[in-house]
Amino acid sequence: MLFLLIVCSSCKVNHFVRVDSESYTVENSLNVPEDSAVLALVSPYRRQLEQGMNQIIGSIAMDLEEATGNQTESLLGNFVAEAFQVKAVDYTKGKVDFSVVNSGGLRISMLPKGPIKKSLIYELLPFENILVILELDGATVRTFVNHMRDSGVWPVSEGLYYQITQSGVGEIRINGALLEADKVYHVAMPDYIANGGGDSDFLIDIPQLSTQKLLRDVVIEFIQESPGPVGAEITGRIEFKN
């Protein structure tokens, strides 16, 4: 639920209005007297908000759910990671080896099968974070993968494969090839991670190439540009090994 503060200069009174996340309608919910000046001020924004948020942007092919229990992958996480990967390439016209979504970055547990409204992607990715690309050498990639493993197994795109063993992280492959310590890899991620969020301090000093795109806009565009319903699959990109 969202509250908007409306400042009315003519009536010299501040008003709050409630934005309902289910239908994205705006209503006066704090029992303040209706004021024609306030209503006139709010009305265009209310219509714009309702029309924009209730827009059908595409369709989902199956329920995309978050991981539960000991799952190392989820349909929801894989879907968002692949969207980041595809669109990062589109925006930069360059190579992106894989993408990462931080654990906890996805704020709802499922995108349901069927037509999808823009509002649901805002709920999934509500923060003002931007998609960026970092150049990481292989040694830093291994540090990053170990960190992801220790932080609850973050969603990654299909370009990255790694094994989780009893002692830590085993084999790591990038686009099918074994990780090379001295090779440079291009990794797409939210700027939240690149700026040290999620205890990723080891990334702070690495230069960023910004796509200038908010994460939710990346996913919205990915869905809108799809020729049909979008989906995801479990591929074994993160694997437990005894």
Secondary structure, 3 states (H helix, E strand, C coil): CEEEEEEECCCCEEEEEEECCCCCCEECCCCCCCCHHHHHHHHHHHHHHHHHHCCEEEEECCCEECCCCCCCCCHHHHHHHHHHHHHHHHHHCCCCCEEECCCCCCCCCEECCEEEEHHHHHHHCCCCCEEEEEEEEHHHHHHHHHHHHHCCCCCECCCEEEEEECCEEEEEEECCEECCCCCEEEEEEEHHHHCCHHHCHHHCCCCEEEEEEEHHHHHHHHHHHCCCCECCCCCCCEEECC
